[in-house]
Amino acid sequence: MSRRGNCHDNAVAESFFQLLKRERIKRKTYASRDDARQDIFDYIEMFYNPKRRHGFNDRLSPAEFERRHFERLAGV
């Protein structure tokens, strides 16, 4: 939840949910809530985090960006 009167506090979450809806949910019809839950989990864990490139991260996936960050911290 954002602070009262500050719409920018929730911008990251809103951006993610907009992408989730555009890239996945609007293209599907789910037979059950469990099917929807599994599909959304797969989207996040199998595509969004390890593969989808993000403009803010120099066109790297979140997983690759994090890996490089920790390599820099370790001095590798």
VMD Tcl script that draws the C-alpha trace (Angstrom):
set ca {
  {0.00 0.00 0.00}
  {1.21 3.47 -0.74}
  {1.28 6.34 1.66}
  {-1.80 8.48 1.55}
  {-1.55 10.98 -1.27}
  {1.57 9.43 -2.84}
  {0.71 7.36 -5.89}
  {4.38 6.67 -6.68}
  {4.97 4.43 -3.65}
  {3.22 1.55 -5.38}
  {4.58 2.12 -8.90}
  {6.83 -0.96 -9.02}
  {4.03 -3.32 -7.99}
  {1.57 -1.68 -10.36}
  {4.05 -1.99 -13.22}
  {4.61 -5.69 -12.52}
  {0.89 -6.49 -12.32}
  {0.26 -4.58 -15.56}
  {2.90 -6.72 -17.30}
  {1.53 -9.92 -15.79}
  {-1.95 -9.12 -17.02}
  {-0.79 -8.02 -20.48}
  {1.69 -10.83 -21.11}
  {-0.10 -13.73 -19.49}
  {-3.52 -13.47 -17.90}
  {-5.42 -11.71 -20.70}
  {-4.38 -14.44 -23.13}
  {-5.69 -17.30 -20.99}
  {-8.92 -18.79 -19.76}
  {-8.42 -20.84 -16.62}
  {-10.54 -23.85 -15.74}
  {-9.90 -23.43 -12.03}
  {-8.25 -21.18 -9.48}
  {-5.50 -23.78 -9.05}
  {-4.77 -23.68 -12.79}
  {-4.49 -19.90 -12.64}
  {-2.26 -20.05 -9.57}
  {0.08 -22.56 -11.21}
  {0.25 -20.61 -14.47}
  {1.07 -17.37 -12.68}
  {3.71 -19.13 -10.59}
  {5.26 -20.55 -13.78}
  {5.23 -17.10 -15.40}
  {7.07 -15.53 -12.47}
  {9.50 -18.32 -11.60}
  {10.15 -19.82 -15.05}
  {10.02 -16.72 -17.28}
  {9.84 -13.32 -15.56}
  {12.73 -13.76 -13.12}
  {15.16 -16.01 -15.03}
  {14.56 -15.02 -18.68}
  {12.59 -11.82 -19.28}
  {14.91 -8.90 -19.98}
  {14.24 -5.64 -18.18}
  {15.16 -2.23 -19.54}
  {16.06 -0.89 -16.11}
  {18.58 -3.73 -15.60}
  {20.62 -3.03 -18.75}
  {18.41 -5.50 -20.66}
  {19.32 -8.36 -18.29}
  {16.94 -10.74 -16.58}
  {16.55 -10.19 -12.83}
  {18.38 -13.46 -12.14}
  {21.34 -12.48 -14.35}
  {21.43 -8.95 -12.91}
  {21.52 -10.37 -9.37}
  {24.22 -12.90 -10.27}
  {26.45 -10.16 -11.71}
  {25.80 -7.92 -8.72}
  {26.95 -10.57 -6.24}
  {29.98 -11.41 -8.39}
  {31.01 -7.74 -8.24}
  {30.56 -7.72 -4.45}
  {32.68 -10.86 -4.14}
  {35.35 -9.42 -6.41}
  {35.11 -12.19 -8.99}
}
mol new
graphics top color blue
foreach p $ca { graphics top sphere $p radius 0.5 }
foreach p [lrange $ca 0 end-1] q [lrange $ca 1 end] { graphics top cylinder $p $q radius 0.2 }
display resetview
